[in-house]
Amino acid sequence: MDKSTLFGRIDEYEPQLKRIAQDLWENPELGLHEEESAKILISALDEEGFEIETGIGGMPTAFIASYGDGEPAIGILGEYDALPGLSQDVSANREPVEPDGPGHGCGHNLFGTAGVGAAIAVADAIDAGELEGRVVFYGCPAEETLVGKTYMARAGAFDDVDAAITWHPGDLNTPRLGSTNALNSLMFTFEGVSAHAGGSPDSGRSALDGVELLNTGVEYMREHISDDARLHYAITDGGQAPNVVPAEATVWYFVRAPDREEVERNTDWLRDIAEAAAMMTQTDVTERFLTGCYDYRANNVVSDVIWENMQEVGPIDYTEDDHEFARDLRETIPEDRIESNLANVPDELYAEIRDEALYSDPVQAYDEDRQSHGSTEVGDVSWIVPTGQFRAATWPVGAPGHSWQVVAANGDFGKEGVAFAAKVLAGTTYDLLADESTLEAAHDEFETEIGTDAYETPLPADAEPPFDVTTMGN
């Protein structure tokens, strides 16, 4: 079996991949609660003879599916969680299927499905004697809350593969080389004393005052952190009524910075402010650490193999009907939002794609020196093994992720991108398994840039997966 046969296997399997993607789209599930989504993907892999291990990192919807024996081993990452409040029908008008229900506004119904298709095609190549080693599919839950891969990494899930590859739906077909911000996600709960706010405020101690003083202290802290660092918060519990002194209040913080060291330094400062706020209000404060992740470091050798395969696979074959629906969706997006989403595109490429509803030709990476202020727990994997990732054009050019327009696209023409992504993943895996020198070069780069013992989990020993936290996070 050569790569043309490999790609042909994905073409044969494409109708089933589209059905899987549609099933996931029609049954969106929030992070750490993707019971049916995980079952669907596991079933497809189990039917092909993969060895399945579930419950990774204490998460019932996290799993590992392996095929083959020995070394080398290449990991393919897959995600399948949805986002809250983004339910949407396949329509160019805002039409929720279920009011306030979840929806696949980040394309994870396509994401995990393509990885499954790629893993099955590589398994066929192993059976045919074309490849030696193993292909490992990682079922990663709760990416939107930046939980899945961090808890899987703490459990050692990625320690026995030689490289990892992944992708993400988007508006262009291009490798991703830029870095991301590392992050800590934690909550502070203040406990005070309830009292009648009008009749006897002196007998109460306001937990909400503690939260507000913490937030005020952070506003002054911002002046003295780096330009690329970020602190943002939401008060998740601030009391029930204005005439009752709140006995309990909670604030949720994200602490971001270009590397773990600065994240930890700023988190320690944040903790100091929380303690000071508790002292000033005569309340008590406790911390709940939800998750933490590393900055993403692209491996250039692996990324080059991804780019070679993207060119080999070629553009996604969208129909005129697909382009027409994409144009209809794009017309509902304000022009300033489209411009904002294309702000980092080079001028020459911008001129080429600005007026296109769909642009499916492969585009060479243009973000090598870019520091994204967002975060992803693919970063943790990239600090454990050489890692590469890419985007694939499954929604309209300039459309913002986490939007109802993207949900509509992912339930319609976005499914045409599944086979493209699967072929790039499968072809990259094939090349890394077949060419020992390329894999060695990837490891040489990894050891030089990161080091084999650099990763330490950011999770405290007593941290548990936050099953009650389902809001978006990355």
Buried (B, 14 or more C-beta within 10 A) or exposed (E): BEBEEBBBBBEEBBEBBBBBBBBBBEBBBBBBBBEBBBBBBBEBBEEBEBEBEBEBBBBBBBBBBBBBEEEBBBBBBBBBBBBBBBBBBBBBEEEBBEEEBBBBBBBBBBBBBBBBBBBBBBBBBBBEEBBBBBBBBBBBBBBBBBBBBBBBBBBEBBEBBBBBBBBBBBBBBBBBBBBBBBBBBBBBBBBBBBBEBEEEEEEBBBBBBBBBBBBEBBEEBEEEBEEBBBBEBEBBBBBEEEEBBBBBBBBBBBBBBBBBEBBBBBBEBBBEBBBBBBEEBEBEBEBBBBBBBBBBBBBBBBBBBBBBBBEBBEBBEBEEEBBBBBBBBBEBBEEEEBEEBBEEBEEEBEEBBBEBBBBBBBBEBBBEEEEBEEBBBBBBBBBBBBBBBBBBBBBBBBBBBBBBBBBBBBBBBBBBBBBBBBBBBBBBBBBBBBEEEBBEBBBEBBEEBBEEEBBEBBBEEEBBBBBEBBBBBB
